Amino acid sequence: RPQPFAYAHAPGRPLNKFETDLYEGHLRLATTKTDWSNTDSTTVNQIFVFQVPAGEEQGTEMELVGATGHLGKKNERITAVRFKGDRAYVVTFEQIDPFYVVNMSDPRNPKVIGELELPGFSQYLHEVEIDEKKYMLGLGREDDALLKIGLFDISTDETKPTQTAFHLEKASSAAGTDSLAFRYLPKSQFLIIPKSDWTFTPDGNFDGFVVYSVNRTHIDPVYESKSAFLCH
C-alpha cells in the first residue's frame, strides 16, 4: 500500500493535479490563498519549492527552499499551470489573462522571466511542438460566453511570450476542466475536444466533438460529430 514518508505545509490550495510536480528531488506546488479581509488583494498566488528527503536520516518534513512572490495582479487567481522541466507556465485571471513564464532552474530562486496579457483566461495548458518549435496550447474562456483556444510561442523569446494563433466561438467545452477530454495528435496537428452550444432556438443545439487543425498562425475547425436536440 502507498505510505506517506514526508510532508509539507503551504498556504492556499492547488486548483488541480497540474499544480503539483516532482522534479529532480523537489516538490513544486502552485497555490491560491484567499483572504477576504485583505483590502489590498483578496488572493495570493505563489509557487513553492520543497526539498524531498532522500532518506530517513533527513527526517520526514520537506524543507521549503524557494518560493515566488505573488503571481498576477490584484484579486486574480490561478486558472492554469503546467510544469515542464525547469520552467513553469502559469495563467492567472480576474478581468484579463496574464500568461507567465517562470524560470525554475534554481529551486531556491524561482522567478518570472516572461509575461503576456490577453483578454479571457486559459483553464488548461498543453505543450506541443510545431515545425520543431515549442508552443503552449491553451484552452479556456473569454467574456464567459466564448470558447477560447490559443497558441503561445514559448521558445522564440521566453522573456516575451506571444500568442501566434487563436480561435473564438460561442460555445463551451468540458476539456477546460477535464484533461481527459483533451486530445492533441502531434503528427497531424489536430486538436479534438467535446463542445456544447446551447442556443435554445428551434434550430436545436450542438453537443458533440470538434476537430481543429492547429498551426503556427491559425486554429480552424475542420470536422465535427454532433447530436441534435430540438427545443420545444
N, C-alpha and C positions, 0 to 999 in steps of 0.2 A: 504494500500500500504506500502511496505517496506520503511522506512525512516531512513537515517543515523543519528546517535546520537553521534558519536565520530569519530575522525580522527587521523591519524598518518602520519609521514613522514619518509621515509627510502631511502638511496641511492641505486641505481641499480634497477633491475626489477626481479620479480619472473618468473620462467620458465613455471609453470603450477599450477593447483589448489592444488597440493600436497605440494607446498612450503609455504602454509599458514595453520595455525592451531589454534584453540581456545582451551585452556586447563587451567582449574582452574583459570578463571578470567584473563588470559594472552593471548594476541595475539602473535603467534610465526610466524616469516616471514623469509624465506631464499631468498637471492637475489644475483645476479651477477652484479657488476658495471664494465663497460668497459670504459677504458681511454687510447686511442691510443697514447696520448702524453707522457704517463708514460713509461720511458725507463726501469724501474725495472721490472714491470709486468703490462700487459695491462688489467688485470682483478683483481677484489677483490670480494671474495665470503664470505658472512657472514650470520649468523642467528641473528636476532634482536628479543628481547622480550619486549612487551609493556604491561603496566598495563591498563586494560579496566576499565573505570569509572563505579562505581557501582550505581551511581545516579547523578541527575542533580547538586547536591551540589559539586561534584568533577570535574565539568567542562566538556568540550567536547573534550579535547585533550588527547589522550592516551600517558601516560608518558613512555619514553624509560627507562627501568630499567636494561637491560642487553644486552650484545652482545658478540658474539665470535670474535676472531681475524680472520684473513684471513684463509679460509679453502682451502687446495690444494697447489699446487706448482706454480711456475711462469707461468703465462699465461693460467692456467687452468680455466675452467668454471664449474658451477654446471650442471650436466646432470640428476640427480635424487635425490629426497628427500622423506623420509617417516617419519612422526612423529608418535610415539607410546608411549602414556603415558608420562613418564618423560625422554624419550630417543628420539633422532633424528638420523636417518641414512642417510648419505649424500654421494653421488658419485660425484667426480669432474674428469675432463678429459682434456688432451691435447694429450699426447702420451701413458700414462699408466692410469690405473683405480684405484685411491685411494678410498677405502671404509672406511668411518669414522663412529665411534660410538660416539655420543655427549650426555653427561650427562646434562639433562635439569632440574634436580630436584630442583636446586636453580635458580629461574628465574633471579637473579641478577648476576649469575656467571656461565653461560653455558660454558662447556669446553669439549674438545675432550679427550676421555679416551681410545680409541682404533683405530687402523688403519691397513689396509691391502692394498697392492699394487699388481695389476694384469694387464695383457695386456687387451686392449679394454676398454669398458665402459658400464655401465648399464643406460638404459633410464627409466625403471620403476621398482619399488621395491614393493614387496607384502609379508607381514608376513604370514608364515604358521607354523603349528605345526605337527611334525613328531615324533612318539614314545615319546610323552609328552615333547618334547623339542622345543624351539622356533628357527625358521630359517627365513632368509630373502631370498626370491626367486627373483632374478634379471633377467631382460630381456633387451638385448642391442645388441651391435655390437663389432666385433673385426676385425681389418685390413680392415674396410669398407665393404668387400665382405662377411663376415661371420656373421650369426645369432648366438648370444651367449645367453645361458641360464645357470645361475649359482646359486648355493645354498650356502648361507653363514650361518655358525653357529654363532649365536649371544648370546647364553645362557651359553655355557660351560665356556668361559672366555671372558668377554666383552673387556678386555684390549688387547686381542689377537684374534680378529675375524679370522676365517678361511673359505676357500671355500672347502666344502667337496665333491661337485659334480659339473660337468659342462657338457654342450653339445654344440658342434660347428657344423655348417653346412653352405654350400654355399647357402644362401637364405636371405630373409628379411621378416619382419612381421610388420603389421600396429599396433600391440599391443604395440610396444615400445613407440609410441606417442599417442595412443588412449587407455586409460584404459578400456573402454567399450568393447574392443576386446579381453581382457584378462580374462580368466575364470579358476579358480582353484577349484577343487572339493575335499574338505578336507577328506571325508570318503574314497574315492577310491584313493586319492593322484594322480589325473590326472590333467594335465595342458592342456587346449585347447586354441589354438591360430590360427589365419589365417597365412598362409605362402605363399610366392611367390618366384619362382625361374625362372628367365628369361634366358634361355640358348641360344636362337637364333640359334637353330640347327634343323635339320629335325625331330628330336625326339619329338619336341614340348616343352612346358613349363608347370610348375606346378603352379596352382593357386587354393587354397582351404584351408582346415582346417586340422591341425595335432593334434593328442592326444599324449601327452608324459606322461610316468609313472615316478613319482618323488619319490626317496627315499634318505636316508642319503648319499649314496655313488654313485648313478647312476641316470642319467636322460636320458631316452631312448624313441624314438618314437615307438608307439605300433599300431597306426591306422591313416589312412589319408583318406580324402574325397576330390577328386580333379576334376578339369575340365581340359581337354587337349586342347591346342591351337597349331596349326601347323604353322610353319614359311615357307613362300614361298620365 
